[in-house]
């Protein structure tokens, strides 16, 4: 059906990010927290709504001349492992092994960045996966690195709704993360815009779904981008094999039944 790349890969590719009004507001809030040095910010939402892509978009948007950003994508770490990974992400050539030395070097690095006119940002993705409760305490303590009038770093936690439960168990960390944002599934209208955006971005704008197909897609996926991607990806493959120029509702319904049944 098209010459170009897949439009519906379930990978957190920033240029495929569809900036719905909700996504735009969430990105605005996170950017506000970082630019104005608010200490901490939290991004939550249901599974498959684009939190990881949004977190990476934030990291990419921050000017490297002003910000030094560390992004931890897998937080299944012990407290000392998290601290060492933070330093590594900041570009430290040699990371100390012992915790006191790690903390000392980390504070030195934050102060060095401050003197160079740079703000330090730590983004922890999939933060709902943190299993060691001591990690949350360590993150709280990192926010104790301050001057008299500002935090030396900004912490951004991104994760599914379970993260909110974790923060309830750590109220002192939650209090330091005053900026909150949340992502929900797309509505019917935004689902249509989302599909169109992905097709155009991939250079596949000659491929279309009928209005009936969009209705079926929304009904089957509930507007969750990850599920939309899975259904649309297979639908376009099946449609291309059948020589279809347009995807109709019956095809989406058949594919969606298979995809969602397999997911269940």
C-alpha positions as CSV (number, residue, x, y, z in Angstrom):
1,X,0.0,0.0,0.0
2,X,2.9,2.4,0.6
3,X,6.6,2.9,0.0
4,X,7.4,4.1,3.5
5,X,8.1,3.0,7.0
6,X,5.7,1.3,9.4
7,X,3.3,3.8,10.9
8,X,2.2,1.9,13.9
9,X,5.3,0.4,15.6
10,X,4.9,0.2,19.3
11,X,8.2,1.9,20.0
12,X,8.6,5.3,21.9
13,X,9.7,7.2,18.8
14,X,9.4,10.9,19.7
15,X,8.7,12.1,16.2
16,X,5.6,9.9,16.1
17,X,4.3,11.5,19.3
18,X,0.7,12.7,18.7
19,X,0.3,15.8,20.7
20,X,-3.4,15.8,21.7
21,X,-4.6,18.7,23.9
22,X,-4.0,16.4,26.9
23,X,-0.5,15.4,25.8
24,X,0.3,19.1,25.2
25,X,-0.9,20.1,28.6
26,X,1.1,17.3,30.3
27,X,4.2,18.3,28.4
28,X,3.7,21.9,29.3
29,X,3.4,21.0,33.0
30,X,6.5,18.9,33.0
31,X,8.5,21.6,31.2
32,X,7.2,24.2,33.6
33,X,8.5,22.1,36.5
34,X,11.9,21.7,34.9
35,X,12.4,25.3,33.7
36,X,11.2,26.8,36.9
37,X,13.1,24.4,39.1
38,X,10.1,23.1,41.0
39,X,11.9,20.1,42.6
40,X,9.8,17.2,41.4
41,X,7.0,16.4,38.9
42,X,5.0,13.2,38.3
43,X,3.4,12.0,35.1
44,X,0.9,9.1,35.4
45,X,-1.7,7.5,33.3
46,X,-3.2,4.2,32.1
47,X,-1.1,1.7,30.3
48,X,-0.3,2.4,26.7
49,X,-1.2,6.1,26.6
50,X,2.2,7.4,25.7
51,X,3.9,8.2,29.0
52,X,7.3,6.9,27.9
53,X,7.2,8.7,24.6
54,X,6.2,11.9,26.3
55,X,9.1,11.6,28.8
56,X,11.5,11.2,26.0
57,X,10.0,14.1,24.2
58,X,10.6,16.2,27.3
59,X,14.2,15.1,27.4
60,X,14.7,15.9,23.8
61,X,13.1,19.3,24.0
62,X,15.4,20.6,26.8
63,X,18.2,22.7,25.4
64,X,21.5,20.9,26.1
65,X,23.2,24.2,26.5
66,X,21.1,24.8,29.6
67,X,20.1,21.4,30.8
68,X,21.9,18.2,31.6
69,X,19.4,15.3,31.5
70,X,19.7,11.8,32.8
71,X,17.0,9.3,31.7
72,X,16.7,6.0,33.6
73,X,14.4,3.7,31.6
74,X,14.7,0.7,33.8
75,X,14.3,1.5,37.5
76,X,14.5,-2.0,38.8
77,X,17.6,-1.0,40.8
78,X,18.8,-0.8,44.3
79,X,19.4,2.6,45.8
80,X,23.1,2.5,45.2
81,X,22.6,1.2,41.7
82,X,20.2,4.1,41.0
83,X,22.7,6.7,42.2
84,X,25.5,5.2,40.2
85,X,23.3,5.0,37.1
86,X,22.4,8.7,37.6
87,X,26.1,9.6,37.6
88,X,26.8,7.4,34.6
89,X,23.9,9.1,32.7
90,X,25.4,12.5,33.5
91,X,28.6,11.4,31.7
92,X,30.9,10.6,34.6
93,X,33.8,8.6,33.1
94,X,34.5,6.7,36.4
95,X,31.6,6.1,38.9
96,X,32.6,5.4,42.5
97,X,31.5,2.1,44.0
98,X,30.8,3.1,47.6
99,X,27.7,5.1,48.4
100,X,29.3,7.9,50.4
101,X,31.7,8.6,47.5
102,X,28.8,8.4,45.0
103,X,26.8,10.9,46.9
104,X,29.8,13.2,47.3
105,X,30.6,13.1,43.6
106,X,26.9,13.6,42.7
107,X,26.6,16.7,44.8
108,X,29.9,18.0,43.3
109,X,28.5,17.4,39.8
110,X,25.3,19.2,40.6
111,X,27.2,22.2,42.0
112,X,29.5,22.2,38.9
113,X,26.5,22.3,36.6
114,X,25.0,25.2,38.6
115,X,28.3,27.1,38.3
116,X,28.2,26.4,34.5
117,X,24.7,27.8,34.3
118,X,23.2,24.3,33.7
119,X,20.3,22.7,35.4
120,X,20.3,19.0,36.1
121,X,17.3,16.8,35.4
122,X,16.7,13.2,36.4
123,X,13.8,11.4,34.5
124,X,12.8,8.0,35.9
125,X,10.5,6.2,33.5
126,X,8.4,3.2,34.4
127,X,8.7,4.3,38.0
128,X,5.7,2.1,39.0
129,X,8.1,-0.8,38.7
130,X,10.3,0.3,41.6
131,X,10.3,-2.6,44.0
132,X,12.8,-1.5,46.6
133,X,11.0,1.0,48.8
134,X,14.3,2.5,49.8
135,X,14.7,3.8,46.3
136,X,11.9,6.2,46.9
137,X,13.6,7.4,50.0
138,X,16.8,7.9,48.0
139,X,15.0,10.0,45.4
140,X,13.6,12.1,48.2
141,X,17.0,12.7,49.6
142,X,18.4,13.7,46.2
143,X,15.9,16.6,46.3
144,X,17.7,17.7,49.5
145,X,20.5,18.9,47.3
146,X,19.7,22.6,47.4
147,X,21.2,26.1,47.7
148,X,19.5,28.7,49.9
149,X,17.0,29.5,47.1
150,X,16.7,26.6,44.7
151,X,16.9,22.9,44.1
152,X,20.1,21.7,42.4
153,X,18.1,19.2,40.3
154,X,14.6,18.4,39.1
155,X,13.2,14.9,39.4
156,X,10.5,13.7,36.9
157,X,8.8,10.4,37.7
158,X,6.7,8.8,34.9
159,X,4.7,5.7,35.4
160,X,1.3,4.0,35.4
161,X,-1.4,4.7,38.1
162,X,0.3,2.3,40.5
163,X,3.0,5.0,40.9
164,X,0.4,7.2,42.7
165,X,-0.1,4.5,45.2
166,X,3.6,4.3,45.8
167,X,3.8,8.0,46.4
168,X,1.1,7.8,49.0
169,X,3.4,5.5,50.9
170,X,6.1,8.2,50.7
171,X,4.4,11.5,51.5
172,X,7.6,13.4,52.0
173,X,8.7,12.6,48.4
174,X,5.1,13.3,47.1
175,X,5.2,16.7,48.8
176,X,8.3,17.6,46.8
177,X,6.7,16.6,43.6
178,X,4.1,19.3,43.5
179,X,3.6,19.4,39.7
180,X,1.3,16.6,38.4
181,X,0.2,15.5,35.0
182,X,-1.9,12.6,33.8
183,X,-2.7,10.9,30.4
184,X,-6.0,9.2,29.6
185,X,-7.0,7.3,26.5
186,X,-8.0,9.3,23.4
187,X,-11.6,10.1,22.6
188,X,-13.2,9.2,19.3
189,X,-12.2,12.4,17.6
190,X,-8.7,12.3,18.8
191,X,-8.4,8.7,17.8
192,X,-9.0,9.7,14.2
193,X,-6.4,12.5,14.5
194,X,-4.0,10.2,16.0
195,X,-4.2,7.6,13.2
196,X,-3.9,10.3,10.6
197,X,-0.9,11.8,12.3
198,X,0.9,8.4,12.4
199,X,0.2,7.8,8.7
200,X,1.4,11.2,7.6
201,X,4.5,11.1,9.8
202,X,5.4,7.7,8.2
203,X,4.8,9.1,4.7
204,X,1.8,6.8,4.3
205,X,-0.9,9.5,3.9
206,X,-2.4,7.7,0.8
207,X,-3.7,5.0,3.2
208,X,-7.0,5.8,4.8
209,X,-9.6,4.3,7.2
210,X,-13.3,5.0,6.5
211,X,-15.4,6.7,9.2
212,X,-16.9,3.3,9.9
213,X,-13.4,1.8,10.3
214,X,-12.6,4.6,12.8
215,X,-15.7,3.9,14.8
216,X,-14.8,0.2,15.0
217,X,-11.2,1.1,15.9
218,X,-12.3,3.3,18.8
219,X,-14.9,0.8,20.0
220,X,-12.3,-2.0,20.0
221,X,-9.4,-0.1,21.5
222,X,-11.0,2.4,23.9
223,X,-8.7,5.1,22.5
224,X,-5.5,3.5,24.0
225,X,-2.7,4.4,21.6
226,X,-0.7,1.2,22.2
227,X,-3.7,-1.0,21.3
228,X,-4.6,1.3,18.4
229,X,-1.1,0.7,17.0
230,X,-1.4,-3.0,17.3
231,X,-4.8,-3.1,15.5
232,X,-3.8,-0.6,12.8
233,X,-0.5,-2.3,12.1
234,X,-2.1,-5.7,11.4
235,X,-5.1,-4.1,9.6
236,X,-2.8,-2.3,7.1
237,X,-0.8,-5.5,6.5
238,X,-4.0,-7.5,5.9
239,X,-5.5,-4.8,3.8
240,X,-2.4,-4.5,1.6
241,X,-2.4,-8.3,1.1
242,X,-6.0,-8.1,-0.1
243,X,-5.2,-5.1,-2.4
244,X,-7.6,-2.8,-0.5
245,X,-7.2,0.9,-1.1
246,X,-9.2,1.8,1.9
247,X,-9.6,0.1,5.3
248,X,-13.3,-0.5,6.1
249,X,-15.1,-1.2,9.3
250,X,-15.5,-4.9,8.7
251,X,-11.7,-5.4,8.3
252,X,-11.0,-3.5,11.4
253,X,-13.6,-5.4,13.3
254,X,-12.1,-8.8,12.3
255,X,-8.5,-7.8,13.0
256,X,-9.4,-6.1,16.3
257,X,-11.2,-9.2,17.6
258,X,-8.1,-11.2,17.0
259,X,-5.7,-8.7,18.5
260,X,-7.7,-7.9,21.6
261,X,-8.4,-11.6,22.2
262,X,-4.7,-12.4,22.0
263,X,-3.9,-9.5,24.3
264,X,-6.4,-10.7,26.8
